[in-house]
Amino acid sequence: MDTLHLLLAGFAQAITPENLLMAALGALVGTFVGVLPGLGPTSAISILLPVTAVLEPTQGIIMLAGIYYGAMYGGSTTAILLNIPGEISSVPTCLDGYPLAKKGKGGPALGISAIASFAAGILGVVGLVCFAPILADQALKFGPPEYFALMILALTLMVSLSGGSLIKAFLMGAFGYTLSLVGLGPSSGMPRFDYGIPLLDGGFDMISIIIGLFAIAEVLKGIGEKRLATVIGAPGNVYPSKSDWKKSAAPTIRGGLVGFFLGLLPGCSAAITSFLAYDLEKKVSKHPEQFGKGAIEGVAAPEAANNATSSAGFIPLFSLGIPSSPPLAILLAGFMIYGLTPGPVLFEQHPAFVWTVIASMFVGNAMLLVLNLPLVWVWVKLTKVPYGIMAPVILMFCTIGAYSVRNSLFDVAVAFAFGGLGYLFYTYRWPVVPLVLCFILGPLLEESFIQTMVMSSGDVAIVLQRPISLVILLAAAALMLVSLALNRRTQKRVREERQRGADVA
């Protein structure tokens, strides 16, 4: 009852004109940031952090938090309509979102994305209200061995994301992991695989690679196909049908739960949870062969997961002062600027501040839904823009996005180089998602392995001796077997469909 009274008091403060304005401003800026490839919430919060110093602490944190979870909403827009993920966590959304747009169902896909994001965001905030102290304490039981096992589990997704050829998927995964090794070593701090080129000391930037493989490669595909419009199919109905609602309900719940519980773990980003949610949905589906061809479930699950992850990340931040992602690390700096120390004492010393911010997250998610649903019609209109106009605009934003991360022309060159590679991969049917997945997981896997070895004095058996890590490894082995079986079943169904088509012809 005390929690309920505090939350109601927080709502009373959250709906004051000043706080509503900050929540709306944060949601709007976050959506815009999410739409633009390369300009993520980390950069936006960093840029605006000095500006918020002139505001009251509550207003400043409300706006910065709104930018963070607003960016999760916006990242799906270009992923669905243009096959360009605005955020790294939107990469799985491309897999089915863009095929839906090409079929003329871009509007329903955007609608389901917004609704799934809202539902999962609210789920995450409810979990923040009810379970913050308990869940944050449990998350601390995850040490380096558990994180190492979790990364192994995540790597099994390559089987599901193979696109039909396991050999190609593993080779692309190995290529992605090799790319992640370039730069400074996490333990030695010494450059490796730089071949005497100073520009390689900082490694390859993740944003540049993703912009190249998806955005620039998509432009090259459009030029090669001589497209006249952004997407081939007619826009069709703008909002989801009853069938879309029915298909998306369960994936939204499952994706939200995956994103929420994994989002409690520091370092388990929305990029990882969205891949895991997509893979789970593909495994439980009765028609896994439809994934990658325009399954609405493939949009709902990852979008729910990344928004639940963003909300869940506030639990260890508020309760323990531990940021679970780079944007929340910048937000932690905002707390320090205002003289606030996140942790158990924050709830006791500044209850009005904490519960007003939490209540504003309910308000902000509602604002994002209201903001994004009417905009569906506007975004769908983009598909009618002549490709001769849209392609240069996309390339301009790609250049700005790649340059803005580290203010480096080298990153721009990398983006265009991977754009060429991405076009070749598309032409010869090599899956790019395993490359992206292993590039993301590579540093996390290496860091957790090194920490595990230091912790155990070089005894790798510690991973098998700790109950949680052992259970995760067993789950990884089981998932690998299930994935292989489902992959064979999917390929069998695809062959049967092709045979039927040939017989009809």
Legacy VTK file of the C-alpha trace (Angstrom):
# vtk DataFile Version 3.0
C-alpha trace
ASCII
DATASET POLYDATA
POINTS 505 float
0.000 0.000 0.000
2.882 2.381 0.709
4.195 1.763 -2.807
0.755 2.494 -4.272
0.431 5.739 -2.321
3.911 6.823 -3.402
3.134 5.977 -7.027
-0.122 7.958 -6.932
1.748 10.892 -5.434
4.283 10.507 -8.249
1.483 10.641 -10.831
0.184 13.837 -9.255
3.588 15.412 -9.862
4.171 13.783 -13.260
1.039 15.352 -14.775
1.977 18.904 -13.847
2.447 21.082 -16.983
6.233 21.373 -16.569
6.794 17.628 -16.185
4.347 16.769 -18.990
6.236 19.139 -21.283
9.566 17.480 -20.430
8.120 13.989 -20.996
6.649 15.068 -24.346
9.883 16.731 -25.410
11.929 13.661 -24.461
9.535 11.335 -26.302
9.595 13.495 -29.427
13.390 13.877 -29.484
13.820 10.152 -28.739
11.554 9.163 -31.640
13.451 11.462 -33.991
16.792 10.115 -32.740
15.598 6.540 -33.223
14.537 7.196 -36.813
17.937 8.583 -37.856
20.516 5.808 -38.391
23.681 6.292 -36.360
22.362 8.947 -33.989
21.468 6.745 -31.010
20.157 7.608 -27.544
23.686 7.597 -26.098
24.775 10.445 -28.382
21.529 12.364 -27.896
21.627 12.135 -24.089
25.304 13.123 -24.079
24.582 16.190 -26.225
21.593 17.312 -24.159
23.033 16.495 -20.722
24.637 19.947 -20.241
21.376 21.605 -21.352
19.334 19.776 -18.715
21.651 21.043 -15.979
19.629 24.279 -15.917
16.412 22.361 -15.219
15.091 20.990 -11.958
16.446 17.454 -11.277
13.065 15.795 -11.801
12.402 17.595 -15.075
15.892 16.925 -16.422
15.845 13.183 -15.685
12.292 12.857 -17.058
13.399 14.348 -20.375
16.586 12.261 -20.625
14.705 9.067 -19.757
12.102 9.932 -22.400
14.837 10.234 -25.019
16.128 6.782 -24.073
12.907 4.805 -24.334
11.598 7.035 -27.138
14.559 6.019 -29.307
13.497 2.381 -28.922
10.147 3.279 -30.526
11.641 5.288 -33.377
14.247 2.742 -34.441
11.639 0.467 -36.028
10.311 3.054 -38.497
13.149 3.033 -41.006
13.814 -0.657 -40.265
10.334 -1.548 -41.541
9.932 0.939 -44.397
13.487 1.209 -45.715
15.304 -1.872 -44.325
17.545 0.555 -42.420
17.652 -0.092 -38.641
17.615 3.221 -36.786
18.977 1.401 -33.727
21.092 -1.739 -33.411
18.212 -3.352 -31.521
16.009 -2.845 -34.615
18.099 -5.181 -36.799
15.795 -8.202 -36.132
12.797 -6.006 -37.028
14.218 -5.605 -40.552
14.009 -9.347 -41.155
10.195 -9.362 -41.373
9.293 -5.676 -41.239
10.745 -4.808 -44.645
9.214 -7.831 -46.418
5.857 -6.731 -44.967
6.414 -3.219 -46.341
7.176 -4.634 -49.780
3.860 -6.507 -49.623
2.015 -3.256 -48.892
1.680 -3.944 -45.146
4.143 -1.339 -43.893
1.354 0.514 -42.077
0.122 -2.497 -40.068
3.738 -3.426 -39.276
4.400 0.072 -37.908
1.142 -0.030 -35.945
1.946 -3.401 -34.378
5.452 -2.165 -33.634
4.122 0.884 -31.771
1.531 -1.120 -29.827
3.985 -3.909 -28.919
6.487 -1.271 -27.810
3.858 0.419 -25.646
2.665 -2.832 -24.042
6.206 -4.010 -23.283
7.250 -0.570 -22.048
4.351 -0.528 -19.605
5.188 -4.105 -18.549
8.730 -3.009 -17.789
7.602 -0.021 -15.740
5.133 -2.197 -13.774
8.041 -4.539 -13.013
10.083 -1.522 -11.943
7.331 -0.500 -9.514
6.712 -3.940 -8.048
10.000 -5.793 -8.086
12.858 -3.288 -8.278
14.661 -4.167 -5.006
14.093 -7.937 -5.300
15.046 -8.377 -8.949
18.057 -6.089 -8.745
19.424 -8.163 -5.866
18.967 -11.392 -7.864
20.696 -9.889 -10.893
23.827 -9.390 -8.777
24.227 -13.177 -8.611
25.296 -13.088 -12.256
29.088 -13.110 -12.315
31.532 -13.464 -15.237
30.924 -17.259 -15.625
27.182 -16.670 -15.936
27.694 -13.917 -18.513
30.051 -16.148 -20.483
27.444 -18.919 -20.526
24.778 -16.397 -21.539
26.891 -15.249 -24.505
27.306 -18.902 -25.563
23.524 -19.228 -25.405
23.110 -16.128 -27.576
25.537 -17.511 -30.170
23.213 -20.473 -30.799
20.926 -17.985 -32.561
23.155 -18.312 -35.635
21.416 -21.591 -36.446
17.994 -19.932 -36.555
19.321 -16.919 -38.471
21.212 -19.012 -41.021
18.799 -18.324 -43.860
19.045 -21.916 -45.078
22.805 -22.558 -45.113
24.463 -23.367 -41.795
27.935 -23.288 -43.338
27.417 -19.765 -44.665
25.957 -18.671 -41.314
28.945 -19.983 -39.332
31.431 -18.473 -41.773
29.702 -15.103 -41.572
29.620 -15.396 -37.771
33.357 -16.121 -37.741
33.929 -13.094 -39.966
31.912 -10.895 -37.611
33.799 -12.159 -34.563
37.134 -11.572 -36.314
36.137 -7.982 -37.061
35.307 -7.463 -33.371
38.887 -8.452 -32.429
40.437 -5.526 -34.316
41.575 -2.704 -32.008
42.732 -2.575 -28.402
42.619 -5.827 -26.440
40.311 -5.713 -23.384
42.915 -7.137 -20.998
46.251 -5.982 -22.433
45.185 -2.599 -23.772
47.543 -3.231 -26.687
46.511 -2.881 -30.335
45.946 -6.091 -32.260
45.229 -6.894 -35.924
45.961 -3.261 -36.792
48.783 -4.106 -39.247
50.558 -0.874 -38.357
47.587 1.271 -39.394
46.801 3.772 -36.591
43.187 4.159 -37.766
42.538 0.518 -36.827
43.645 1.007 -33.201
40.111 2.039 -32.278
38.597 -0.962 -34.022
35.591 -0.966 -36.335
32.551 0.945 -35.129
29.385 -1.107 -34.856
27.150 1.667 -36.191
29.283 2.106 -39.317
29.120 -1.606 -40.122
25.348 -1.773 -39.623
24.754 1.369 -41.686
26.846 -0.158 -44.467
25.356 -3.662 -44.412
21.759 -2.479 -44.283
21.313 1.149 -45.354
23.953 1.626 -48.060
23.552 -1.940 -49.326
19.800 -1.299 -49.619
20.463 1.783 -51.761
22.774 -0.245 -53.990
20.097 -2.928 -54.298
17.566 -0.272 -55.289
19.894 1.096 -57.938
20.564 -2.409 -59.251
16.834 -3.171 -59.424
16.084 0.268 -60.973
13.400 0.965 -58.403
10.987 3.813 -58.984
9.691 3.972 -55.391
11.042 3.231 -51.914
9.091 -0.025 -51.601
7.622 -2.131 -54.379
4.186 -2.908 -52.934
1.323 -0.443 -52.640
0.903 1.035 -49.108
-2.423 -0.757 -48.563
-4.269 -0.493 -45.264
-2.463 1.760 -42.792
-3.546 0.170 -39.498
-3.415 -3.462 -38.257
-6.308 -5.827 -38.965
-7.963 -8.143 -36.435
-5.822 -10.981 -37.754
-2.668 -8.928 -37.139
-3.811 -8.195 -33.570
-4.474 -11.873 -32.909
-1.133 -13.023 -34.312
0.815 -10.379 -32.396
-0.691 -10.681 -28.898
1.271 -13.716 -27.664
4.591 -12.668 -29.333
4.291 -9.265 -27.658
3.914 -10.879 -24.226
6.745 -13.368 -24.783
9.042 -10.720 -26.215
8.243 -8.379 -23.332
9.066 -11.045 -20.742
12.351 -11.981 -22.467
13.360 -8.343 -22.714
12.368 -7.513 -19.151
14.166 -10.311 -17.316
17.328 -10.195 -19.435
17.269 -6.399 -19.299
17.989 -6.625 -15.578
21.482 -7.884 -16.349
24.175 -5.224 -16.841
25.650 -5.536 -20.312
22.688 -7.461 -21.743
21.618 -4.793 -24.206
18.418 -4.409 -26.196
20.329 -5.611 -29.276
20.849 -9.019 -27.644
17.355 -9.385 -26.168
15.652 -8.471 -29.458
17.596 -11.226 -31.244
16.712 -13.705 -28.496
13.012 -12.754 -28.629
12.956 -13.133 -32.421
14.613 -16.543 -32.165
12.167 -17.682 -29.457
9.213 -16.638 -31.595
10.562 -18.522 -34.570
10.976 -21.646 -32.449
7.451 -21.633 -30.995
5.764 -20.733 -34.293
3.761 -23.360 -36.171
5.026 -21.834 -39.411
8.703 -20.932 -38.900
9.223 -20.933 -42.672
7.219 -17.672 -42.851
9.814 -15.810 -40.790
12.017 -13.668 -42.954
9.249 -13.405 -45.562
6.887 -11.055 -43.737
5.610 -12.589 -40.469
3.964 -9.941 -38.275
5.111 -11.939 -35.221
8.698 -11.233 -36.293
8.005 -7.535 -35.798
6.041 -7.705 -32.533
8.473 -9.897 -30.556
11.769 -7.983 -31.043
10.059 -4.590 -30.677
8.466 -5.698 -27.412
11.791 -7.081 -26.208
13.882 -3.969 -26.844
11.350 -1.675 -25.156
10.970 -3.970 -22.147
14.767 -4.069 -21.892
15.000 -0.266 -21.835
12.445 -0.087 -19.010
13.979 -2.977 -17.060
17.381 -1.284 -17.153
16.090 1.354 -14.746
15.717 -1.290 -12.011
19.452 -1.884 -11.349
20.072 1.833 -12.014
17.620 3.052 -9.359
18.132 0.220 -6.864
21.889 -0.358 -7.078
23.331 2.494 -9.115
24.418 0.041 -11.841
23.801 1.132 -15.447
22.955 -1.802 -17.709
23.615 0.024 -20.996
25.625 2.998 -22.356
22.619 5.400 -22.402
21.894 4.593 -18.757
25.567 5.197 -17.916
25.164 8.734 -19.297
21.922 9.034 -17.335
23.838 8.001 -14.199
26.151 10.954 -14.843
23.031 13.118 -14.918
22.091 11.861 -11.462
25.558 12.796 -10.200
25.313 16.280 -11.709
22.162 16.835 -9.679
23.813 15.501 -6.514
21.721 12.315 -6.466
23.294 8.939 -5.743
21.338 6.000 -7.198
21.088 3.013 -4.901
18.984 1.709 -2.019
19.148 5.042 -0.156
17.714 6.912 -3.154
14.230 5.523 -2.443
14.524 6.611 1.202
16.147 10.021 0.774
14.392 11.226 -2.390
11.102 9.293 -2.682
9.245 12.141 -4.396
11.894 12.344 -7.137
12.030 8.565 -7.714
8.290 8.013 -7.913
7.675 11.066 -10.069
10.235 9.802 -12.594
8.692 6.310 -12.512
5.171 7.723 -12.963
6.421 9.868 -15.846
7.534 6.689 -17.617
3.904 5.527 -17.714
2.937 8.933 -19.084
5.835 8.984 -21.550
4.973 5.555 -22.972
1.358 6.645 -23.453
2.584 9.800 -25.207
4.772 7.719 -27.501
1.809 5.555 -28.489
-0.330 8.628 -29.177
2.545 10.205 -31.092
3.505 7.168 -33.158
0.116 5.788 -34.231
-0.981 8.965 -36.075
2.494 9.189 -37.597
2.055 5.746 -39.179
0.122 7.368 -42.019
2.879 9.959 -42.481
5.686 7.370 -42.514
3.807 5.175 -44.992
3.608 8.184 -47.338
7.410 8.043 -47.491
7.098 4.856 -49.514
5.613 6.886 -52.364
8.623 9.200 -52.632
10.478 8.570 -55.927
13.573 6.486 -55.316
15.712 8.939 -57.251
14.996 11.471 -54.504
15.005 9.104 -51.534
18.293 7.326 -52.315
20.510 10.458 -52.074
18.701 11.497 -48.884
19.333 8.063 -47.363
23.011 8.223 -48.328
23.282 11.709 -46.806
21.872 10.501 -43.465
24.089 7.412 -43.629
27.159 9.616 -44.049
26.103 11.899 -41.176
25.265 8.926 -38.951
28.551 7.121 -39.577
30.596 10.300 -39.052
28.752 11.497 -35.926
29.640 8.508 -33.720
33.383 9.220 -33.496
33.726 12.260 -35.803
35.829 10.124 -38.105
35.928 9.988 -41.901
37.425 6.512 -41.482
34.062 5.341 -40.118
32.335 6.816 -43.179
34.735 4.899 -45.440
34.057 1.724 -43.434
30.297 2.226 -43.847
30.574 2.537 -47.633
32.994 -0.407 -47.829
30.551 -2.609 -45.937
27.777 -1.253 -48.123
29.565 -2.782 -51.098
30.127 -6.006 -49.172
26.482 -6.055 -48.095
25.359 -5.791 -51.712
27.617 -8.711 -52.658
26.320 -10.756 -49.717
22.744 -10.068 -50.853
23.554 -10.957 -54.468
25.137 -14.297 -53.563
22.696 -15.023 -50.682
25.083 -14.888 -47.746
23.218 -13.993 -44.502
24.459 -10.777 -42.886
22.608 -11.106 -39.566
25.029 -13.752 -38.134
27.872 -11.332 -38.914
26.146 -8.541 -36.990
25.225 -10.852 -34.108
28.791 -12.127 -33.622
30.248 -8.633 -33.976
27.966 -7.498 -31.133
28.589 -10.548 -28.952
32.321 -10.871 -29.670
33.620 -8.240 -27.200
31.128 -9.337 -24.520
32.118 -12.995 -24.937
35.835 -12.200 -24.793
35.538 -9.878 -21.802
33.432 -12.327 -19.776
35.797 -15.194 -20.643
38.873 -13.225 -19.518
37.144 -12.218 -16.268
36.123 -15.843 -15.688
39.696 -17.040 -16.165
41.027 -14.384 -13.781
38.353 -15.266 -11.249
39.151 -19.018 -11.389
42.945 -18.749 -11.846
42.656 -20.224 -15.326
40.260 -23.087 -14.519
37.559 -23.125 -17.211
35.651 -25.792 -15.231
34.244 -23.021 -13.027
31.560 -22.486 -15.670
30.337 -26.040 -15.029
30.657 -25.786 -11.252
28.328 -22.823 -10.757
24.622 -23.798 -10.902
23.339 -20.810 -12.909
26.040 -20.971 -15.577
25.641 -24.753 -15.855
21.882 -24.422 -16.387
22.466 -21.768 -19.059
24.987 -23.987 -20.879
22.570 -26.930 -20.796
19.866 -24.633 -22.150
22.261 -23.534 -24.908
22.905 -27.165 -25.881
19.177 -27.918 -25.896
18.430 -24.817 -27.956
21.110 -25.782 -30.459
19.501 -29.189 -30.968
16.016 -27.686 -31.232
17.278 -25.042 -33.669
18.888 -27.687 -35.886
15.678 -29.732 -35.905
13.545 -26.662 -36.694
15.976 -25.599 -39.387
15.620 -28.960 -41.087
11.821 -28.813 -40.755
11.743 -25.317 -42.235
13.934 -26.297 -45.175
11.742 -29.329 -45.789
8.611 -27.145 -45.877
10.277 -24.679 -48.229
11.234 -27.507 -50.587
7.661 -28.878 -50.477
6.220 -25.454 -51.283
8.604 -25.032 -54.206
7.685 -28.496 -55.472
3.969 -27.666 -55.242
4.583 -24.449 -57.147
6.494 -26.341 -59.825
3.692 -28.926 -60.125
1.052 -26.184 -60.498
3.151 -24.441 -63.148
LINES 1 506
505 0 1 2 3 4 5 6 7 8 9 10 11 12 13 14 15 16 17 18 19 20 21 22 23 24 25 26 27 28 29 30 31 32 33 34 35 36 37 38 39 40 41 42 43 44 45 46 47 48 49 50 51 52 53 54 55 56 57 58 59 60 61 62 63 64 65 66 67 68 69 70 71 72 73 74 75 76 77 78 79 80 81 82 83 84 85 86 87 88 89 90 91 92 93 94 95 96 97 98 99 100 101 102 103 104 105 106 107 108 109 110 111 112 113 114 115 116 117 118 119 120 121 122 123 124 125 126 127 128 129 130 131 132 133 134 135 136 137 138 139 140 141 142 143 144 145 146 147 148 149 150 151 152 153 154 155 156 157 158 159 160 161 162 163 164 165 166 167 168 169 170 171 172 173 174 175 176 177 178 179 180 181 182 183 184 185 186 187 188 189 190 191 192 193 194 195 196 197 198 199 200 201 202 203 204 205 206 207 208 209 210 211 212 213 214 215 216 217 218 219 220 221 222 223 224 225 226 227 228 229 230 231 232 233 234 235 236 237 238 239 240 241 242 243 244 245 246 247 248 249 250 251 252 253 254 255 256 257 258 259 260 261 262 263 264 265 266 267 268 269 270 271 272 273 274 275 276 277 278 279 280 281 282 283 284 285 286 287 288 289 290 291 292 293 294 295 296 297 298 299 300 301 302 303 304 305 306 307 308 309 310 311 312 313 314 315 316 317 318 319 320 321 322 323 324 325 326 327 328 329 330 331 332 333 334 335 336 337 338 339 340 341 342 343 344 345 346 347 348 349 350 351 352 353 354 355 356 357 358 359 360 361 362 363 364 365 366 367 368 369 370 371 372 373 374 375 376 377 378 379 380 381 382 383 384 385 386 387 388 389 390 391 392 393 394 395 396 397 398 399 400 401 402 403 404 405 406 407 408 409 410 411 412 413 414 415 416 417 418 419 420 421 422 423 424 425 426 427 428 429 430 431 432 433 434 435 436 437 438 439 440 441 442 443 444 445 446 447 448 449 450 451 452 453 454 455 456 457 458 459 460 461 462 463 464 465 466 467 468 469 470 471 472 473 474 475 476 477 478 479 480 481 482 483 484 485 486 487 488 489 490 491 492 493 494 495 496 497 498 499 500 501 502 503 504
